[in-house]
Amino acid sequence: MTEDTRLDPPSLEIEGSRATIRLHRSRHRNRVEPGDIIRIMEYLEQVDANPSLRVLILAASGPAFSAGFHLGGFAEDKEAAARAPSFEAMADRFEAVRVPTICRLQGGVYGGSTDFALAADFRIGVTGMEMFMPAARLGVHYYPTGLERYVSRLGLNNAKRLFLTAEKLGAEELLRIGYLTHLVASAELDAAVDTLANTLANGAPLAIQGMKQALNEIGHGRLDVAACAERARLCKESEDIQEGLAAFREKRAPVFRGR
């Protein structure tokens, strides 16, 4: 009997100002099925629609982060495959989500999930992990926005190295080239994620979310200057900037309300 690959779908957990999307198919290295894409896209819409959320974490169970998209899922769940957006659309949507994002990389990341993780604002990995992009070994020409994201985040030379040679890189090299933004021991991973998540959640949300959007646009070479200036104006006239200045004068932690 063929195993039902629809079991163990991703979950959305919300705790205070923090949301976590978690992959649960650890026995298959958290491969992403067509139905998972539908669910994750719905979760991202929920996150964007909830003004109380300040940070989103992408996490996974088991020893590996993710093996990427399961091409066989098209045959195994034809109904979901017919309705599901592309893996490219999911990665792009994750990059564009309103709040800052952290990818918790507790183990290896492979294939399409290397781009899914790269779409996060921060990637915290652990010593001993690895990643590789096997497109050249499989005869796959990767999708355009994934190629663009690699170049914009890692530089042209590193993107060519990873895509054209399918070289497997270890944690220290991933940190050196900028794929990882933080590298910690496995025992310190959750503490590192918590520390960064708290820092982001406690920052001024109008400023953080506005600058995230502008920086992503700059990284892709398409800054909307007028929209960026308008967000800056709104921040200048906000209650948050008054709170930030008052907290600085009074030598206390600010309490931002996003307005």
Rosetta blueprint (number, residue, H / E / L):
1 M L
2 T L
3 E L
4 D L
5 T L
6 R L
7 L L
8 D L
9 P L
10 P L
11 S E
12 L E
13 E E
14 I E
15 E E
16 G L
17 S L
18 R E
19 A E
20 T E
21 I E
22 R E
23 L E
24 H L
25 R L
26 S H
27 R H
28 H H
29 R L
30 N L
31 R L
32 V E
33 E L
34 P H
35 G H
36 D H
37 I H
38 I H
39 R H
40 I H
41 M H
42 E H
43 Y H
44 L H
45 E H
46 Q H
47 V H
48 D H
49 A H
50 N L
51 P L
52 S L
53 L L
54 R L
55 V E
56 L E
57 I E
58 L E
59 A E
60 A E
61 S L
62 G L
63 P L
64 A L
65 F L
66 S E
67 A L
68 G L
69 F E
70 H L
71 L L
72 G L
73 G H
74 F H
75 A H
76 E H
77 D L
78 K H
79 E H
80 A H
81 A H
82 A H
83 R H
84 A L
85 P L
86 S L
87 F H
88 E H
89 A H
90 M H
91 A H
92 D H
93 R H
94 F H
95 E H
96 A L
97 V L
98 R L
99 V L
100 P L
101 T E
102 I E
103 C E
104 R E
105 L E
106 Q L
107 G L
108 G L
109 V E
110 Y E
111 G L
112 G H
113 S H
114 T H
115 D H
116 F H
117 A H
118 L H
119 A L
120 A L
121 D L
122 F E
123 R E
124 I E
125 G E
126 V E
127 T L
128 G L
129 M L
130 E E
131 M E
132 F E
133 M L
134 P L
135 A H
136 A H
137 R H
138 L H
139 G L
140 V L
141 H L
142 Y L
143 Y L
144 P H
145 T H
146 G H
147 L H
148 E H
149 R H
150 Y H
151 V H
152 S H
153 R H
154 L H
155 G L
156 L H
157 N H
158 N H
159 A H
160 K H
161 R H
162 L H
163 F H
164 L H
165 T H
166 A L
167 E L
168 K L
169 L E
170 G E
171 A H
172 E H
173 E H
174 L H
175 L H
176 R H
177 I H
178 G L
179 Y L
180 L L
181 T L
182 H E
183 L E
184 V E
185 A L
186 S H
187 A H
188 E H
189 L H
190 D H
191 A H
192 A H
193 V H
194 D H
195 T H
196 L H
197 A H
198 N H
199 T H
200 L H
201 A H
202 N H
203 G L
204 A L
205 P H
206 L H
207 A H
208 I H
209 Q H
210 G H
211 M H
212 K H
213 Q H
214 A H
215 L H
216 N H
217 E H
218 I H
219 G H
220 H L
221 G L
222 R L
223 L L
224 D L
225 V H
226 A H
227 A H
228 C H
229 A H
230 E H
231 R H
232 A H
233 R H
234 L H
235 C H
236 K H
237 E L
238 S L
239 E H
240 D H
241 I H
242 Q H
243 E H
244 G H
245 L H
246 A H
247 A H
248 F H
249 R H
250 E H
251 K L
252 R L
253 A L
254 P L
255 V L
256 F L
257 R L
258 G L
259 R L
